[in-house]
Amino acid sequence: MTTIATRPKRIRTAVPGPRSQALNAQREEFVSASVSPLLPVYIDRAEGSILTDVDGNEFIDFGCGIGVTSLGHGNEAALGAMLAQSRRFTHTLFTITPYELYVEVARLLTEITPGDFAKKSVLSSTGAEAIENAVKIARAHTRRNGIAVVDHGYHGRTNLTLGMNYKAQPYSAHVGPRPGEIYRIPNSYPFQDGLDGAEAARRGIRQLEKTSGAQNLACLVIEPIQGEGGVVVPAPGYLETLQAWCREHGIVIIADEIQTGLGRTGRLYASEHFGLVPDLVVTAKAIAAGIPVSAVTGRSEIMDAIPAGGLSGTFSGNPVGCAAAVEVIRQLREPGVLERTVEIGERIQAGLRALQAKHAVIGDVRGLGALHGVELVDAAGEPDAAAFARVHREAAARGLLTMAGGSDGHVLRLLPQVNISDELIDEALEILDVAFAAR
């Protein structure tokens, strides 16, 4: 076993280093200020779970580009599939001259998404685009307009999804009127509300019945585990109770599995942990090893609600991305892969619990598989965003990339690769221990 003394020296310069600082100055000159990196180290190459910047500094990647490179940077089989397809053709547009790979991705999604019923899929490019497609499909199927969402949720940066997000800043402030017919309910947030899941769900149902009326709702859009909201894991019974109410009233359940899907939590989809069987599932991020591909998969009778030509787009279901997606799904279905992600989660959680016992700033530790959140609080138990900023900075200075989460920016969000090594997990936990102790 490696120790702090025998582990490689990852950081060679200040963070960010001189070359990254020079590039960041160019970014400030040439790139819109609306695109601002959390950690302005400019990456030169990446392999497995390690990012290397232009100054030669190495970082253990506990972000995965927000859950995208789940099977590791430079995944050889995925790269090989992309390269082979790119030599055949890179684009035709499926709605002009179709190709087999699009159909194969749709077939595989039918097999792996929750629910034992006939399904169909439509592919698109980004998660936000897929969310918009899912809502359009639900509205066309139900002939209703209302959209129900939950507090602390995040669904994208397009016009409709801006209205669905919980936080206005920085996503929707000062960008014009937000779309209407969006109704909010409290999420199940055990650390903050102390409610059991069924009680939390009934509270939300009462609110929806007053503010919208079940007969007006086309869909409930919900993340089984919230990502940007702070890795909020609902209490048992929350999703099941909402599901029963939606079924009773013909409301389409849309599971936003953009961040939680494809093995991230130790199951192919996080919905499986809770007995949630969505009518529509949105997949993106990790599906194509870094190539933009997303999908809506769901009940055939719902997916066929929009007439021919009503969905898709120029780059929807790009063939190179589809080739990568087929390979990613193949790898995730190999024996032992999901079991390994469960082991990763257990190791991370045990390490974080040990840190919680040492550091009073840690109010809560939660998560499953390779998705964990550490809620940071001040002496009064209130959200402590300054603590996140400090821990993030100190961890980066020692070679660990972390991300923010939580509606107050106070949750340390950890998304390592779903096949990261034990050695890198232990090294990351040791870095966090030092970072939590820093003042």
C-alpha positions in Angstrom: 0.0 0.0 0.0 1.3 3.5 -0.9 1.6 6.2 1.8 1.8 9.9 1.6 5.6 9.6 1.7 5.7 7.2 -1.3 3.0 8.6 -3.5 3.9 10.6 -6.6 4.4 14.3 -6.4 1.5 15.6 -8.4 1.9 19.4 -8.1 5.0 21.1 -9.5 3.9 24.7 -9.6 1.4 27.1 -7.9 -2.2 26.2 -8.8 -2.9 27.6 -11.3 0.6 27.5 -12.8 2.3 30.1 -15.0 1.1 28.7 -18.3 -2.4 28.2 -17.0 -2.4 31.8 -15.8 -1.3 33.0 -19.2 -4.1 31.1 -20.9 -6.6 32.3 -18.4 -5.6 35.9 -19.3 -6.4 35.1 -22.9 -9.7 33.5 -21.9 -10.6 36.8 -20.1 -9.8 38.7 -23.3 -11.5 36.4 -25.9 -14.1 34.3 -24.1 -17.4 35.5 -22.8 -17.3 36.2 -19.1 -20.4 34.0 -18.8 -18.1 31.0 -19.3 -15.9 30.9 -16.2 -14.0 27.8 -15.0 -14.3 26.7 -11.4 -10.6 25.8 -11.4 -8.6 27.7 -14.1 -6.0 25.0 -14.7 -5.8 24.3 -18.5 -5.6 20.6 -19.2 -3.1 19.2 -21.6 -3.9 15.5 -21.4 -5.9 13.0 -19.4 -5.7 9.3 -18.7 -7.9 7.1 -16.5 -8.6 9.2 -13.4 -5.7 11.7 -13.8 -5.8 15.1 -15.5 -2.5 16.8 -16.4 -2.4 20.5 -17.0 -0.1 22.5 -19.2 2.3 23.2 -16.3 2.7 19.5 -15.7 0.5 19.4 -12.5 -1.6 16.3 -12.0 -5.0 16.2 -10.5 -7.1 13.2 -9.3 -10.3 13.8 -11.2 -13.3 13.7 -8.8 -15.4 15.6 -11.3 -15.4 13.6 -14.6 -16.5 16.7 -16.4 -19.7 16.5 -14.3 -20.1 12.8 -14.7 -19.2 12.4 -18.4 -15.9 10.4 -18.4 -17.2 7.8 -16.0 -15.2 4.9 -17.5 -12.0 6.9 -17.5 -10.3 9.4 -19.7 -8.9 7.9 -22.9 -11.0 4.7 -22.7 -9.3 2.6 -25.4 -12.3 0.6 -26.5 -14.5 3.7 -26.7 -11.9 5.6 -28.6 -11.4 2.7 -31.0 -15.1 2.6 -31.7 -15.2 6.4 -32.4 -12.2 6.2 -34.7 -13.5 3.2 -36.6 -16.9 5.0 -37.2 -15.3 8.3 -38.1 -13.4 6.6 -40.9 -16.7 5.3 -42.3 -18.7 8.5 -42.0 -19.1 11.2 -39.4 -22.5 12.6 -40.3 -25.5 12.1 -42.5 -28.4 13.1 -40.2 -30.6 10.2 -39.2 -33.8 11.9 -40.4 -32.3 12.3 -43.9 -30.4 9.0 -44.5 -30.4 6.8 -41.4 -27.8 4.4 -40.1 -27.7 1.3 -37.9 -25.9 2.7 -34.9 -28.8 5.0 -33.9 -31.2 2.1 -33.9 -28.7 0.0 -31.9 -28.4 2.7 -29.2 -32.2 2.9 -29.0 -32.4 -0.9 -28.7 -29.8 -1.0 -25.9 -31.6 1.8 -24.0 -34.8 -0.2 -24.2 -33.0 -3.1 -22.5 -31.2 -1.2 -19.7 -33.7 1.5 -18.6 -36.1 0.7 -15.8 -39.5 -0.9 -16.7 -40.6 -4.1 -18.3 -42.8 -2.7 -21.1 -42.4 -1.8 -24.8 -40.2 1.3 -25.2 -38.8 3.6 -27.8 -36.1 6.3 -27.8 -35.2 9.5 -29.5 -31.6 10.7 -29.5 -30.4 14.3 -29.2 -27.2 16.1 -28.3 -27.3 17.5 -24.8 -29.1 16.8 -21.6 -31.0 20.0 -21.6 -32.2 19.3 -25.2 -33.4 15.8 -24.1 -35.3 17.3 -21.1 -37.0 19.7 -23.4 -37.9 16.8 -25.7 -39.2 14.8 -22.8 -41.5 17.6 -21.7 -42.7 18.1 -25.3 -43.5 14.4 -25.6 -45.4 14.4 -22.2 -47.4 17.4 -23.2 -48.3 15.9 -26.6 -49.3 12.7 -25.0 -51.5 14.1 -22.1 -52.7 17.3 -23.9 -51.8 19.1 -20.7 -49.4 22.0 -20.1 -48.3 21.9 -16.5 -44.8 20.8 -15.4 -44.0 19.8 -11.8 -40.5 20.1 -10.5 -38.8 19.9 -7.1 -36.8 22.4 -5.1 -33.0 22.3 -5.5 -33.4 20.7 -8.9 -31.3 21.4 -12.0 -32.2 20.5 -15.6 -30.1 22.7 -17.9 -29.5 26.1 -19.5 -32.0 26.2 -22.3 -35.0 28.5 -22.1 -37.5 26.0 -20.7 -35.0 24.3 -18.4 -34.0 27.7 -16.9 -37.6 28.0 -15.7 -37.4 24.5 -14.2 -34.2 25.1 -12.3 -34.4 26.0 -8.6 -31.7 28.6 -8.6 -32.0 31.9 -10.6 -28.4 32.9 -10.1 -26.4 32.4 -12.3 -28.6 30.6 -14.7 -31.7 32.7 -15.4 -31.2 36.1 -13.7 -31.7 39.0 -16.1 -32.4 36.9 -19.2 -36.1 37.7 -19.6 -39.3 36.2 -18.6 -39.2 32.6 -17.5 -41.6 30.1 -19.1 -44.9 29.5 -17.2 -46.9 26.5 -16.2 -44.1 25.3 -14.0 -45.1 24.3 -10.4 -42.6 23.6 -7.6 -42.7 21.3 -4.6 -40.2 20.7 -1.8 -37.8 17.9 -2.3 -37.2 15.2 0.3 -34.1 16.5 2.0 -33.6 14.3 5.1 -30.7 16.3 6.6 -32.7 19.6 6.4 -36.3 18.6 6.8 -36.3 15.5 9.0 -39.4 14.1 7.3 -39.9 10.5 6.3 -40.3 10.0 2.5 -44.0 9.4 2.3 -44.7 12.5 4.5 -42.4 14.7 2.4 -44.2 13.4 -0.8 -47.7 14.1 0.6 -46.6 17.6 1.5 -45.6 18.1 -2.1 -48.8 16.5 -3.5 -51.0 18.8 -1.4 -49.1 21.8 -2.8 -49.5 20.6 -6.4 -53.2 20.0 -5.9 -53.6 23.6 -4.7 -51.3 25.4 -7.2 -51.8 23.4 -10.4 -54.4 20.7 -10.0 -53.5 17.2 -11.0 -55.7 17.5 -14.1 -53.4 20.3 -15.5 -50.1 18.5 -15.0 -48.5 16.8 -18.0 -45.4 15.6 -16.1 -43.3 15.4 -13.0 -39.6 15.9 -13.8 -37.4 14.7 -11.1 -33.8 13.6 -10.4 -33.9 10.4 -8.4 -30.8 11.8 -6.6 -30.1 15.5 -7.1 -26.7 16.3 -8.5 -26.1 20.0 -8.6 -28.7 20.4 -5.8 -26.1 18.8 -3.5 -26.3 15.0 -4.0 -29.6 15.0 -2.1 -30.8 11.4 -1.6 -34.5 11.3 -0.9 -35.9 9.4 2.1 -37.4 6.0 1.5 -41.0 6.3 0.3 -40.7 9.7 -1.3 -40.4 8.7 -4.9 -42.7 5.7 -4.5 -45.5 7.9 -3.1 -45.1 10.5 -5.8 -45.1 7.7 -8.4 -48.4 6.3 -7.1 -50.1 9.7 -7.2 -48.8 10.4 -10.7 -50.1 7.0 -11.9 -53.5 7.7 -10.4 -53.8 11.0 -12.3 -52.2 10.2 -15.6 -49.2 12.4 -15.0 -46.1 11.3 -16.9 -43.1 10.7 -14.7 -39.8 11.9 -16.3 -36.7 10.7 -14.5 -33.8 13.1 -15.1 -30.9 10.5 -15.0 -28.5 12.8 -16.8 -26.0 12.8 -13.9 -27.1 9.7 -12.0 -27.6 7.2 -14.9 -25.3 4.6 -16.5 -23.7 3.1 -13.5 -22.9 6.2 -11.5 -24.7 5.0 -8.3 -23.9 1.3 -8.6 -27.0 0.6 -10.6 -27.5 1.3 -14.3 -30.1 3.9 -13.3 -30.5 5.5 -9.9 -34.3 5.0 -10.1 -33.7 1.3 -9.5 -32.6 2.0 -5.9 -36.0 3.4 -5.1 -38.4 1.2 -7.0 -39.1 4.2 -9.3 -40.3 3.1 -12.8 -40.4 6.3 -14.8 -42.6 6.6 -17.9 -39.7 8.5 -19.6 -36.0 8.4 -18.7 -33.5 11.0 -19.8 -29.9 9.8 -20.4 -26.9 12.0 -21.3 -23.4 12.8 -20.0 -21.7 9.4 -19.6 -23.4 7.7 -22.5 -20.8 8.4 -25.1 -17.4 8.8 -23.4 -17.2 12.6 -24.0 -19.1 12.9 -27.3 -22.4 14.8 -27.0 -25.2 12.3 -27.1 -28.4 12.3 -25.1 -31.7 10.3 -25.2 -35.3 10.1 -24.1 -36.4 6.5 -23.6 -39.9 5.6 -22.5 -43.2 3.9 -23.0 -43.9 3.4 -26.7 -47.4 4.9 -26.6 -46.0 8.0 -25.0 -42.9 8.3 -27.2 -45.1 8.2 -30.4 -47.2 11.1 -29.3 -45.4 13.6 -31.5 -45.8 13.2 -35.3 -43.0 12.4 -37.7 -40.5 15.3 -38.0 -41.4 16.8 -34.6 -38.2 15.9 -32.9 -34.5 15.4 -33.7 -32.0 18.0 -34.8 -28.9 18.4 -37.0 -26.5 16.6 -34.7 -29.0 14.4 -32.9 -27.7 10.8 -32.6 -24.4 11.6 -34.3 -22.9 8.3 -35.6 -19.5 8.8 -33.9 -21.3 9.4 -30.6 -23.5 6.4 -31.2 -20.5 4.2 -31.8 -19.1 5.3 -28.5 -22.4 4.8 -26.7 -22.7 1.2 -27.9 -19.2 0.5 -26.4 -19.9 2.4 -23.2 -23.1 0.4 -22.6 -21.3 -2.8 -23.4 -18.6 -2.1 -20.8 -21.2 -1.2 -18.1 -23.0 -4.5 -18.6 -19.9 -6.6 -18.2 -19.9 -8.8 -15.1 -18.5 -7.1 -12.0 -18.5 -3.5 -13.3 -21.5 -2.3 -11.2 -20.3 -4.4 -8.2 -17.0 -2.5 -8.4 -18.8 0.8 -8.3 -20.7 -0.3 -5.2 -17.3 -1.1 -3.6 -16.0 2.3 -4.6 -19.1 3.9 -2.9 -18.6 2.0 0.3 -14.9 2.9 0.4 -15.6 6.6 -0.2 -18.4 6.7 2.3 -16.4 5.0 5.0 -13.6 7.5 4.4 -15.9 10.5 4.5 -17.6 9.3 7.7 -14.2 9.1 9.3 -13.5 12.6 8.2 -16.9 13.7 9.5 -15.9 12.5 13.0 -12.7 14.7 12.8 -14.0 17.9 11.2 -17.0 19.7 12.7 -17.6 21.6 9.4 -19.0 18.4 7.9 -22.7 18.3 8.6 -23.7 15.4 6.4 -22.2 12.7 4.2 -24.5 11.1 1.6 -24.4 9.3 -1.7 -24.3 6.0 -3.6 -21.5 4.5 -5.7 -19.4 7.1 -7.4 -21.7 10.0 -6.4 -21.2 11.6 -3.0 -21.9 14.9 -1.4 -20.4 16.4 1.8 -22.6 19.1 3.2 -20.5 21.8 4.9 -22.1 23.9 7.8 -21.0 26.6 10.2 -21.1 26.5 14.0 -24.9 27.2 13.8 -25.5 24.4 11.4 -26.2 26.8 8.5 -24.8 26.3 4.9 -21.1 27.3 4.7 -20.2 28.2 1.2 -16.9 29.8 2.4 -15.9 26.4 3.7 -16.4 24.8 0.3 -14.3 27.5 -1.4 -11.5 26.9 1.1 -11.6 23.1 0.9 -11.8 23.2 -2.9 -8.8 25.5 -3.1 -6.7 23.5 -0.6 -7.6 20.2 -2.3 -6.6 21.6 -5.7 -3.3 22.8 -4.4 -2.6 19.2 -3.4 -3.8 17.6 -6.6 -7.5 16.8 -6.2 -10.3 18.2 -8.4 -13.6 18.6 -6.6 -16.8 20.4 -7.5 -19.5 22.5 -5.8 -23.0 21.5 -5.2 -26.0 22.6 -3.2 -28.3 25.6 -3.7 -26.0 27.6 -1.4 -22.8 26.4 -3.0 -21.9 24.7 0.3 -21.8 21.0 -0.7 -18.6 19.3 -1.8 -19.7 17.2 -4.8 -17.6 14.1 -5.6 -18.0 12.3 -8.9 -14.9 10.0 -9.5 -14.8 7.5 -12.3 -16.9 4.4 -11.7 -13.8 2.3 -12.0 -11.3 4.4 -10.1 -8.6 2.5 -8.1 -8.6 2.1 -4.3 -5.2 3.8 -4.2 -6.5 7.0 -5.8 -9.6 7.0 -3.5 -7.3 6.7 -0.5 -5.1 9.4 -1.8 -8.0 11.7 -2.4 -9.4 11.1 1.1 -6.0 12.0 2.6 -5.9 15.2 0.6 -9.4 16.1 1.8 -8.4 15.4 5.4 -5.6 18.0 5.0 -7.9 20.4 3.1 -10.6 20.3 5.8 -8.0 21.1 8.5 -6.6 24.1 6.6 -7.6 27.6 7.8 
